[in-house]
Amino acid sequence: ILKDETIIKVGADIDNDMLELYRWNRRLESRSRFDIGGIGSDASSGMPRVGLKKLTRAVVGVEMNKSRKLALSDWSRAPLSYNRLAYCARDAWAGAVVMRELARRKPDMFGYDAILELLEEERSMAEIDRRARKRKQARRTIAEITSQFGKYARVGGCGGSIREGMPPMVKNELSRLHAIVIETAPDDVIQFEAEPLGLIIPD
């Protein structure tokens, strides 16, 4: 099912969820992933993505009581508890019912063929994993270098990590690393404005 490109997988920030699965088992390559977190989002107003709880309330009028403690608990412990299984099942249901309702309202935007067309250029999980690891390593190295030169005054640039008095070679290395961080940033979520969809996204 995960590899089948004809089956659309939906979820809020779904690439991160699928990345965890992929790192656990490299054979779990997921295709046709659609991040519904961009529905009703507005980066200009400081809301670049919408969580599943708010989206479910706005689209289908269902209030989801999500436990933050459960969400942040250790999901690597097997077998999963009843509460964790219920949490997973509810999230899966919520994503599917949101898409079904939006496809009913706006089939030209959220119908099956329209979504598949949007996903034609999606990255493979292997590529997402490679970029995430490269970005993490670059950020770690930036932190290490910045820590070594903490006595120097900040002069801005590259997130404030470049400091006055640093050797040119170090400045160049920081610039190179920051370029990697920018280049390997996660892809922007596809955004759909709330108003044309008749949605009111709660604050």
Phi, psi and chi 1 to 4 in degrees:
 res  aa     phi    psi   chi1   chi2   chi3   chi4
   1 ILE       -  -43.3  -67.8  176.6      -      -
   2 LEU   -62.5  -39.2  -69.9  176.8      -      -
   3 LYS   -80.5  -17.9  -68.9 -178.3  179.5  179.6
   4 ASP   -71.0  112.3 -168.4  -21.9      -      -
   5 GLU   -70.2  -16.0  -63.8 -177.3    0.3      -
   6 THR   -84.7   -7.9   66.7      -      -      -
   7 ILE  -106.9  114.0  -60.2  176.4      -      -
   8 ILE   -81.5  128.4  -59.7  172.3      -      -
   9 LYS  -101.3  128.1  -63.8   81.8 -178.8  171.6
  10 VAL  -121.4  150.6  -59.7      -      -      -
  11 GLY   175.6  162.1      -      -      -      -
  12 ALA   -84.1  121.8      -      -      -      -
  13 ASP    60.0   44.2 -158.2   16.4      -      -
  14 ILE   -65.2  -30.2 -170.5  170.4      -      -
  15 ASP   -61.9  -37.2  -83.7   -1.1      -      -
  16 ASN   -65.9  -40.0  -85.6  -23.9      -      -
  17 ASP   -64.2  -44.3  -68.3  -23.2      -      -
  18 MET   -69.4  -29.9  -68.0  -59.1  179.8      -
  19 LEU   -65.8  -39.0 -178.0   56.2      -      -
  20 GLU   -62.0  -42.7  -69.1  -60.9  -41.9      -
  21 LEU   -63.1  -43.6  -80.2  176.9      -      -
  22 TYR   -63.4  -39.8  177.1   76.8      -      -
  23 ARG   -70.3  -26.5  -73.7  175.1  173.0  173.3
  24 TRP   -74.7  -36.7  178.0   67.1      -      -
  25 ASN  -149.1  109.6 -173.7  -25.2      -      -
  26 ARG   -63.9  -14.2  -59.7  -72.9  171.5  159.8
  27 ARG   -81.1   -9.8  -68.6  176.4  -64.2  177.6
  28 LEU   -87.9   65.1  -64.3  178.1      -      -
  29 GLU   -79.8  124.1  170.4   70.0   42.0      -
  30 SER  -107.2  131.7  177.3      -      -      -
  31 ARG  -119.1  161.0  -55.4  -65.0  -59.7  174.0
  32 SER    57.0   59.6  -61.8      -      -      -
  33 ARG   -98.8  125.8  -51.3  174.2  -51.4  -86.9
  34 PHE  -119.4  119.3 -179.6   61.8      -      -
  35 ASP   -86.2  108.6 -169.7  -17.6      -      -
  36 ILE   -80.5   -0.1   60.3  177.0      -      -
  37 GLY   -66.4  -13.5      -      -      -      -
  38 GLY   -87.0   -7.5      -      -      -      -
  39 ILE   -76.5  117.6  -60.8  172.0      -      -
  40 GLY    82.4    6.7      -      -      -      -
  41 SER   -83.1  161.0   62.4      -      -      -
  42 ASP  -153.7   97.0 -176.4    0.6      -      -
  43 ALA   -61.9  -32.3      -      -      -      -
  44 SER   -66.4  -24.0   63.8      -      -      -
  45 SER  -102.0   12.3   65.7      -      -      -
  46 GLY    84.7   15.2      -      -      -      -
  47 MET  -125.4   76.9 -171.9  168.2   62.0      -
  48 PRO   -69.5  -18.6   25.4  -33.9      -      -
  49 ARG  -152.5  157.5   60.8  170.4   58.2 -113.6
  50 VAL  -114.5  135.7  177.6      -      -      -
  51 GLY   -75.2  160.7      -      -      -      -
  52 LEU   -61.9  -36.9 -176.1   59.5      -      -
  53 LYS   -61.8  -48.5  179.9  178.2  179.1  177.5
  54 LYS   -66.7  -38.6  -70.7 -175.8  177.1 -179.1
  55 LEU   -67.0  -40.3 -162.1   54.8      -      -
  56 THR   -64.8  -40.0  -55.1      -      -      -
  57 ARG   -65.3  -42.1 -172.6 -165.2  -49.0  170.0
  58 ALA   -71.8  -35.9      -      -      -      -
  59 VAL   -90.0  -45.0  176.6      -      -      -
  60 VAL  -117.1   -0.6  -64.5      -      -      -
  61 GLY    71.5   24.3      -      -      -      -
  62 VAL  -106.4  129.6  172.9      -      -      -
  63 GLU   -91.1  121.1 -175.9   70.2   40.7      -
  64 MET  -102.3  120.3  -65.9  175.9   63.4      -
  65 ASN   -90.2   98.9  -65.1  -43.1      -      -
  66 LYS  -101.1  125.0  -58.1 -168.5   69.5  169.7
  67 SER   -81.7  116.1  166.3      -      -      -
  68 ARG   -64.7  -37.6  179.9  172.5  175.9   79.0
  69 LYS   -61.0  -42.2 -179.3  179.0  179.2 -179.8
  70 LEU   -69.3  -40.3 -177.1   60.1      -      -
  71 ALA   -61.6  -35.0      -      -      -      -
  72 LEU   -94.9    5.1  -61.8  177.6      -      -
  73 SER   -76.9  175.0   62.6      -      -      -
  74 ASP   -78.9  103.7 -177.0    5.5      -      -
  75 TRP   -86.2    0.4  -73.6   77.6      -      -
  76 SER   -83.9  -11.5   65.7      -      -      -
  77 ARG   -77.5  127.5  -64.4  176.5   59.9 -175.9
  78 ALA  -116.5  147.6      -      -      -      -
  79 PRO   -77.0  159.8   30.7  -36.6      -      -
  80 LEU   -67.8  143.2  -67.8  177.4      -      -
  81 SER   -71.6  166.2   66.6      -      -      -
  82 TYR   -58.2  -41.4  172.5   83.0      -      -
  83 ASN   -64.2  -37.7  -73.8  -19.4      -      -
  84 ARG   -70.0  -41.6  -72.8 -166.0  176.2   92.8
  85 LEU   -62.0  -41.1  -69.9  172.7      -      -
  86 ALA   -65.2  -38.3      -      -      -      -
  87 TYR   -61.4  -47.1 -172.7  101.4      -      -
  88 CYS   -62.6  -46.4  -65.6      -      -      -
  89 ALA   -62.8  -39.5      -      -      -      -
  90 ARG   -66.2  -42.1 -175.8 -179.9   55.7 -170.7
  91 ASP   -64.1  -41.2  -85.9   12.9      -      -
  92 ALA   -63.2  -44.3      -      -      -      -
  93 TRP   -62.0  -44.1  169.4   83.5      -      -
  94 ALA   -62.0  -45.7      -      -      -      -
  95 GLY   -60.6  -42.6      -      -      -      -
  96 ALA   -67.8  -42.0      -      -      -      -
  97 VAL   -72.0  -32.7   76.5      -      -      -
  98 VAL   -63.4  -46.5  163.7      -      -      -
  99 MET   -66.9  -38.0  -77.5  -57.0  -62.4      -
 100 ARG   -62.9  -41.8 -175.8  177.8   64.5 -176.0
 101 GLU   -68.9  -41.7  175.6   60.3   19.5      -
 102 LEU   -67.1  -35.9  -71.0  174.0      -      -
 103 ALA   -66.2  -33.5      -      -      -      -
 104 ARG   -68.8  -39.9 -176.0 -171.7   67.6   79.9
 105 ARG   -76.5  -44.1  -64.1 -175.1 -166.8  179.4
 106 LYS  -132.0   73.0  -61.5  -79.4 -173.4  179.1
 107 PRO   -62.9  -27.0   21.3  -33.2      -      -
 108 ASP   -69.6  -23.6   57.3  -38.0      -      -
 109 MET  -102.4  -36.8  -65.2  176.6   64.2      -
 110 PHE  -121.0    9.5  -62.8  104.0      -      -
 111 GLY   -68.7  166.9      -      -      -      -
 112 TYR   -54.7  -52.1  176.4   77.7      -      -
 113 ASP   -65.2  -37.1  -69.0  -24.7      -      -
 114 ALA   -64.7  -41.3      -      -      -      -
 115 ILE   -70.0  -42.1  -63.4  -60.4      -      -
 116 LEU   -60.2  -36.9  -82.8 -173.8      -      -
 117 GLU   -64.2  -37.9 -173.9  174.6  -11.9      -
 118 LEU   -65.6  -26.3  -70.7  174.9      -      -
 119 LEU   -96.6    8.2  -59.2  177.0      -      -
 120 GLU   -61.0  -31.9  -74.6 -179.2   -7.8      -
 121 GLU  -103.5   19.2  -57.3  -61.5  -36.4      -
 122 GLU   -65.2  150.1   75.6  174.4   -9.5      -
 123 ARG   -78.6  152.3  -60.9 -176.7 -169.8  -85.3
 124 SER   -73.8  160.5   68.6      -      -      -
 125 MET   -64.7  -32.8  -66.3  -48.4  -55.2      -
 126 ALA   -62.4  -40.9      -      -      -      -
 127 GLU   -69.5  -41.2  174.3   67.8    3.0      -
 128 ILE   -62.6  -41.7  -69.9  175.3      -      -
 129 ASP   -63.8  -45.4 -177.7   42.3      -      -
 130 ARG   -60.8  -45.3 -175.2 -167.6   67.6   79.3
 131 ARG   -65.5  -41.1  -72.5  166.6   58.2   88.1
 132 ALA   -64.7  -42.0      -      -      -      -
 133 ARG   -67.1  -40.0  -68.4 -179.3 -174.8  -81.5
 134 LYS   -64.8  -40.3 -174.1  175.4 -178.7  179.7
 135 ARG   -66.9  -42.6 -171.2  168.1 -164.4 -100.6
 136 LYS   -62.6  -42.1 -177.0  177.0 -178.8  179.3
 137 GLN   -65.5  -40.4 -178.8   57.6   52.7      -
 138 ALA   -63.8  -42.6      -      -      -      -
 139 ARG   -65.5  -37.8  -69.6  169.1   67.6   96.7
 140 ARG   -64.9  -42.6 -178.8 -176.2  -66.7  120.8
 141 THR   -66.5  -38.4  -54.8      -      -      -
 142 ILE   -59.3  -44.8  -72.1  171.3      -      -
 143 ALA   -62.7  -40.3      -      -      -      -
 144 GLU   -65.9  -44.0  -68.3  172.0   -6.7      -
 145 ILE   -66.2  -44.1  -66.9  174.6      -      -
 146 THR   -61.1  -38.3  -56.6      -      -      -
 147 SER   -64.3  -38.2  176.6      -      -      -
 148 GLN   -66.1  -29.9  -67.5  175.2   18.9      -
 149 PHE  -110.1   30.4  -69.9   86.4      -      -
 150 GLY   -63.3  -21.3      -      -      -      -
 151 LYS   -75.0  -15.2   63.2 -178.8  179.7  179.6
 152 TYR   -86.2  151.3  -64.5   98.7      -      -
 153 ALA   -76.9  140.2      -      -      -      -
 154 ARG   -70.3  141.7  -64.9 -172.5 -179.5 -171.6
 155 VAL  -124.2   10.6  -65.7      -      -      -
 156 GLY    84.5 -178.1      -      -      -      -
 157 GLY    83.1  139.0      -      -      -      -
 158 CYS    52.8   48.4  -66.5      -      -      -
 159 GLY    70.5   17.7      -      -      -      -
 160 GLY    84.1    6.8      -      -      -      -
 161 SER   -84.0  -20.6   59.9      -      -      -
 162 ILE   -80.0  131.7  -68.9 -177.4      -      -
 163 ARG  -126.6  150.9  -60.8  165.9 -174.0  -95.5
 164 GLU   -62.9  132.4 -174.2  177.2    1.0      -
 165 GLY    97.4   -8.9      -      -      -      -
 166 MET   -66.0  142.8  -80.3 -177.2  170.8      -
 167 PRO   -59.8  144.1  -22.2   33.1      -      -
 168 PRO   -53.0  -36.7  -27.0   35.5      -      -
 169 MET   -63.1  -38.4 -176.1  180.0  -60.6      -
 170 VAL   -69.5  -42.4  175.5      -      -      -
 171 LYS   -59.4  -42.6  -69.5 -177.8  179.4 -179.6
 172 ASN   -64.0  -39.3  -69.7  -20.6      -      -
 173 GLU   -66.1  -40.8  176.9   63.6    4.2      -
 174 LEU   -64.1  -39.8  -76.1  172.9      -      -
 175 SER   -62.4  -41.4  -65.4      -      -      -
 176 ARG   -64.1  -42.5 -176.1 -172.3   72.0   82.7
 177 LEU   -67.1  -39.6  -69.1  168.0      -      -
 178 HIS   -65.6  -34.2  -86.8  -79.6      -      -
 179 ALA   -63.2  -37.5      -      -      -      -
 180 ILE   -65.6  -43.2  -69.3  174.7      -      -
 181 VAL   -58.2  -43.7  170.1      -      -      -
 182 ILE   -68.8  -44.7  -66.1  171.6      -      -
 183 GLU   -63.9  -33.9  175.1 -169.6  -32.3      -
 184 THR  -101.1   13.5   56.5      -      -      -
 185 ALA   -60.8  148.1      -      -      -      -
 186 PRO   -56.2  146.2  -24.2   34.6      -      -
 187 ASP   -62.1  144.1  -65.3  -37.7      -      -
 188 ASP   -64.5  142.9  -67.9  -27.0      -      -
 189 VAL   -72.2  145.3   64.2      -      -      -
 190 ILE   -71.0  123.6  -57.9  172.2      -      -
 191 GLN   -99.7  140.9  -65.0 -170.8  -31.5      -
 192 PHE  -129.9  119.5  -59.1   86.1      -      -
 193 GLU   -64.5  145.1  -66.1 -177.1    7.8      -
 194 ALA   -70.1  -42.8      -      -      -      -
 195 GLU   -58.9  -48.3 -173.5  175.2  -11.7      -
 196 PRO   -61.7  -21.7  -22.3   34.7      -      -
 197 LEU   -91.2   -3.2  -59.8  175.7      -      -
 198 GLY    71.9   28.7      -      -      -      -
 199 LEU  -105.5  143.8  -60.5  178.7      -      -
 200 ILE  -117.8  107.4  -61.6  176.5      -      -
 201 ILE   -85.2  121.2  -54.7  -63.0      -      -
 202 PRO   -66.3  149.5   23.5  -32.8      -      -
 203 ASP   -69.8      -  -65.4  -28.7      -      -
